Amino acid sequence: MSPNVLVILGLVLSVVVLVLCTVKLKIHPFFALIATTVTFAVVSGMGMEEMLSAFTSGMGGTVADIGLVIALGTVTGALLEKSGAAETMAKTILKITGEKHAALGLAITGYFVSIPVFCDSAFVLLSPIAKRLSKDTRISMTTMAIAMCMGLHATHMFVPPTPGPLAVSGILSADLGQVILFGALVSIPVMLVGYFGAQLAGKKYYYLPKEVGETQEQQKLPSPVMAFLPILAPIALMLIKTIGDMCTWPEAVMGVMDILGTPAVALLVGLIIAAIGYHEIFPEDKTAWGFDGVFAEALRTAGQIVLIVGAGGAFSGVLKASPLQDILTETFSGLAIGILAPFLIGFLFRTCVGSATIAMVTAATMIVPLLDILGFASPMGRIIAMLACAAGGLMVFHGNDDFFWVTATTSEMDTSVAYKTIPLISVLQSLTALVCVFLLSLIFLH
């Protein structure tokens, strides 16, 4: 076989290995990605020394770029979850929307809470509130559960420091402040589509929760300011730095903002605020900051995420070191596929593998060699590419994703109803996101 055919065959087989390892064999994504990388290197004819060099540089560069940021964001999320900040956010937003629009309130709650807190944990944490509201307002629990689920789903895909979008931003070298800005904007219509879909599903599949326990009441919950500030402060600092880079500000001001707006420093500010809020709620907890407390538990989770993302970066490094870039450039020259390339890869892997993070990381990894030919080489182009990866990764959200089962079981939803509603609404969210990304590309890339 010709070298070019071997490279393409290696790419196809590596994708098959990734799907097989994660779906069939249930192997941890870190090792699945290593197996995928080795498969590509061996089949494409890459030398072992060259493969190891590309592997280590790809993994090292990715971890160096975003490892600290993932750790800081994960610890902040854990502090907010344990302190009751998520419950405070839900109650604050529901006061604004009122019981009549409780489902919209839950969708908006999901939009904010999923930025620092993992979807699964957030849904379990907030589901007693959703059940109580459903029982009191007689609004279908289908509506409540799906509205909250899809609100969480939206920012989980688009807004760092959630690990998926954070990892893709690092792999594509996209400006984090602008990713947050545009990701948050795209997430709004995506969240609203989920809410409207939830309303329709609730009318068709009406039920109320059978057993409603009282929501867990702590002696004290964080104030709304202390609940929202750890999320909003880092985002504000990064956005101010981004705006400052585009404007002419006094040198002294820019010097300070360049430091505070750096992602790691901005997230550290958020973590400190979250730690103060946690201490106010649990002043007696002296173990929180040690090896057996909240910090340690969160860092164990962060460590796994960093390794998975690092393995994705290693795969990207090996792909870039191979002749694949030249082959794909020659193949796709003149084809105006643009945002469809990352979108379709994200869609394929989310549907087959189930993990949104793996879907996004794989899409980003595979289009890195194509950034120039697809028209994404500019700073704004990299942001559009990241958003397209996320848009594809939104669908199809079904039973191979843990979050699907968390949503169905925690909300007492019949499995058949979950399968008839959640995947379809995720497709609508994905297509909405694709349209938004396409419009952004028309505005900024043409």
N, C-alpha and C positions, 0 to 999 in steps of 0.2 A: 504493500500500500504506500501511497505517496505521503510525505510528512503532513501535508495539509489535511488529508483525510483522517490520519491518525489523531490530529489535534481535535477535529470536530467530533470524532468518535469518542475521544477522551472526555470531551465536554458533556456529550449525551450520557455516557455511562456514569460520569460523576453525579449527574442529576438523578439518575436511577438509583445509585447507591445512597444518596442523601435521603430520598423518599423512602427507600426500603429500610434503612437503618432507623429512621425516626417513626415511621408509621407501622411497619410490620414487626421489627425487632425491638422497638421501644428503647433503643440505645440513647444515652444522654447526648444532647445536641453537640456538645464539645467534641466528643469522640466521633460522632457521626460526621462532623465537618472535617475532622482530621482524615477519616477514611475517604471522604469525598476528594480531598486535596491530593492524597496519595494516589487514588485511582486515576485522577486526571493526569498527574505527573508521569505515572508508569505507562499508561496507555498512549499518551501523546509522545512518548519517547524522550522525555526530559531526563537529564542525568541526575543522579542522586545528590551530588554535591550542589548542583545548580538549584535543585528543588529545595534542599535544606536551607540554602542561603536566602532564597526568595521567601520561604515559609517563615523563617525567624525574623527577617526584616519586616515582612508584612504584619506579622503578629505583634512584634515589638512596637512598630510605629502606631498601630491602631490602639493598643493598650496605653501607650504613652500619651496619646492625644485625648482619650476619653475615659480612661480607667478611673482617675481621681474624680471626675465629674459624676460618673455612675455611682461611685461609692457615696459621695456627698448627697446626691439626690435620693438614693435608697434609704440612707439613715434619716434624712429629713422626713421622708414619707412614713417611716416606721414611728418616728416621734409623734407625728400628727395623728396617725392611726391610734396609737396607744393612749394618747392624752385626751381623746374624745373630740379633737378638732374637726374631724369629718362630720360628726353629729352636729356640732355647732354650725358648720357650714350649711348642712341640710335644713336645720331649724331656721336659720337666718334667711335663707332663700325662700323657704316656704312661707315665712311671715310676709315677704314681699309679694309673692304670687297669690297667696290666699288658698284656701282649701278647694275652691272651685277649679283652680288651675294647678292642683297639686301635682299632676303628672308632668306638666311643664316645669314645675319647681324641681321635681326629681331629676328631670333631664338636665337642667342647668346645674344642679348639684353634682351630677355625674361629670359634667363638663369640667368643673373646677377640681373635684376631688381626684379624678384620674390623672391629673398632671403629676402629683407627687406620690400617690398611693396606688398600688397595683389593683387592677380591675377586680380580680377575684376577692381580695380582702375587702375592698371598698363595698362591693355588692353585699357580701355577708354582713358587714358592719351596718349598712344602711337598710337592709331588708326589713328589720322590725318596724322601722319608721314607715316604709312603704306599705306594709301589711296593715298597720294601725290606720293609716290614712285611707286605704282601700275600704276597710271595714266601716270607718266613720262616715266617709263621703259616698259610699256605695258605688264608687268608680271601679270598674273591672280591674282585678289584680293583673290581668294580662297587660292592660295599658300601663299600669304602674311599673311592673317589672321590666317590660320591654323599653319603656321611656328611659328608665334609669340605666338599664344595660347599654342602650345605644348612646346615651350621653357619655357614659364611661368609655365606650368604644371609640368615640370620635377623637377626643384629645389623647387617648392612649396611642393612637396611630400617628398623630401629627405634631404634638407639642412636647419638646424636651422640657425637663429632664427625664421623661418617660424613656426607658432604655432603648426601645425600637427606633424612634425618630432620632434620638441622641446618637446611636450607633451609626445610622445611615448618614447623618450630618458629618460625622467623623470620617467615614469611608470616602465620602464624596468631597470632603474638604469644604463644606458649605458653612457660611457665616452663621453661627448659632443664634445670634440676636435676631437676624432677619428670618431664620427658620422659625423661631418662636412667634414672631410677628405674623408671618404669612400662614404658618400652621394654625395659629389661633383663629385667624380670619376664616380659613377654609373649614375649620371644625364647626363654625357656627351653623352654616346651612346643612352640613352633614348631621349635626345634632338635631336640628329642626326636622329634617326628613325622618330621622328615627322617631321623633316625638309624634309626628303626624301618622306615620306607619303604625305606631303603638296604639293610637286612638282608633284607627280602623280595625286593627286586630282585636282590640278590646271589645268592640261592638259585636264582632263575629264570634269571638270565643270568650263569652262573659263568665266569670266566676269570681267569687269572693274567697279570701283565705279562710280555711276552716278553723285553725287555731291561731289566735293572736295573743302572744305573750306581751307583757308590758316591756317597753323598751328599757334597756338597762340604764338605770339612773345612777350616775356617779354623785358623790358628794358635791362635786363642782365640775363644771365644764369650762374650757377656755372661752374667753370673750371672743366676739366676732373678729375684732382686730387681731388678736393673737392667733386666731385660726387661719385667717386669710393672708396675713402678712408674710409668713414663711414662703408662700407661693408667689405672692405679688411682688415682694421686694426684689428677689433675684431677677425676675422677668423685667421689672422696671429698670434695674441697673443695666442689664444687657441691652435693652432697647434704647436707653439714653446714650450708651456708648455707640450703638449703631447709628443713631440719629446724629450724634456728634461727629462721627466719621464722615457724614455727608454734608455737614455744615461747617462754618468757620467759627469756632469758639475760642475764647482766650486760652493761651497755651497752658497756663496753670490749671484751669478747669479741666482741660482735656487730659492732662497728666493724671489727675485724680480719677477721672472717669475711665481712663484706659485701664487703670488698675482695678477699680471696683466693678467695672463692666466685664472683666475677664470671666468666662463662665465658672471656673473653679472658685474664684474669689466671691462672685455674686452668690453662688450656691452655698458657700461657707457662711455668708451673711445670713441666708435663709435658715441654715442649719442652727446657727447660734440663736436666732429668734425662736425657732421651734424647740430648742433645748431649754430656753428660758420658760417658754410656755409649759413644757412638760414638767419642769421643776416646780412651777406654781401649782400644778395639779397634784403632783406626787412628791412633795418636799422630803418625804421620809425615805424615798427610794435612793439608797446610796450605791446600789449596784448597777444602775442604768448605764453608767459610762465605762464600766469595766468589761472583763472577759465573759461575764455571765448575764449581762443586761441587754437592754434594748439595742445599744450600739452594736454589740457583738452579734446578736441575732440578725440584724439588718446587714452587717458586713458579710456574714456567711451567704446571704442571698446575693449581695452585690458581687461577691467573688465569683459565683457561678455565671452571673450575667457577663462580667468582664471576660471570663474565659471563653464563653460562647462567642461574644463579639470579637475577641482576639483571634479565635479560630476562623471566623468569617474574614477578618483582615488578612490572615495567613493565606486563605484560599484566593483572595483577591490578589495578593502578592505573587502567588504562583501563576495565576492566569495572566497577569501583566508581564511576567518574565518569559512566557511562552510566545510562540508566533501567532497566538490567537488574535491579538489586536490587529495585526496586518491582514490576517485572513478576513476578519469581520469588517474591517474598513473597506477592503476591496469588494466584499460581497454586498455591503449595504450602501456603498457610494451611489448617490443619486436617488435613493429611496427616502421619501419624506415621512418616516414612521414616527419620528420625534418622541413624544411622551408615551406613545403606545408600547414602546419596547420595555421600559421599566414597569409600566402598568401591567402588561400581560405576564411578565415574569413574577411580579408580586402576586397577581391573581392566581397563577398556576400553583405556586408554593403554598399560599394560604389555604387554598382549597384541598390540596393533597396532604400537606403536613400538619396544618392546623395552627401552628405557632405564628402569630403575627410578626414577632421579632425575627424569627428565622426567614420568613417570607421577605421582609423588608431588607434584611442584611444580604440575603442571596441576590435579590434584585439589584441592589446597589453594587455588590461585588461583581456581578456579571456585566453591568453597563459601564464600569470604570474604564475599560479599554475603548468604549464607544463614545465617550463624552464629546470628543471633537466632532466625530462624524454625525452624531445626533443633534449637534448644535447646543450642547450643554457646557461648553468649556468656560464660559464667562461666569463671574461670581453669581449673577442672578440665575444663569442657566443651571448651576449646581443646585440651587434652592428648588427650582422647578422640577429637576430630576428627582430630588428627595421627596417632594410632594407627590410626584407620580408613582414612586415606589410605594408610598403609604396608601395612595388611592387604590392601587391594585391589591395591596395587602388587606384591604377592608373586606374583600369577599373571596370565597363564600364561607361565612362564619357558621359552622355546623358542628356535628357531634364529635369530630376529632380534636376539638378545642376544649380544654378544661373549663374555660369560662362559660361555654354553652351549658355544661352540666351544672355548674354553680348557679347560673341564672335559673334553670328549669327546676332544680331540686329545692333550692332555698326559697323560691317563690311558690312552691307547691303546684307548679304548672305541669299539666299532662305532657308527656314526651312527644306525643303526636302533634299537639298544639305548638310546642316549641319548634318542631321541625317544619311545621306549616307557616310559621311566622318569622322567626329569627333569621334564617338564611335568606329569605326573600327581602326582608328589610335591609339586611347587610348589603345585598346587591344594589338596592336603591341608593344606599349611602355611598357605595363605591362609585356608582355612575355619577352621582351628584358631585362627588369630589373630583372625578375626572373632568367634568364640565368646568368646574372652578379652576382647576389647574390649566386646562386648555385656554380659558379666558386670560389667566395670568400670563401664559406664554405669548398670547397675541399682543398683550399690552407691553410686556417687558423684553420679549425676544424678537420682535419684528419691527 
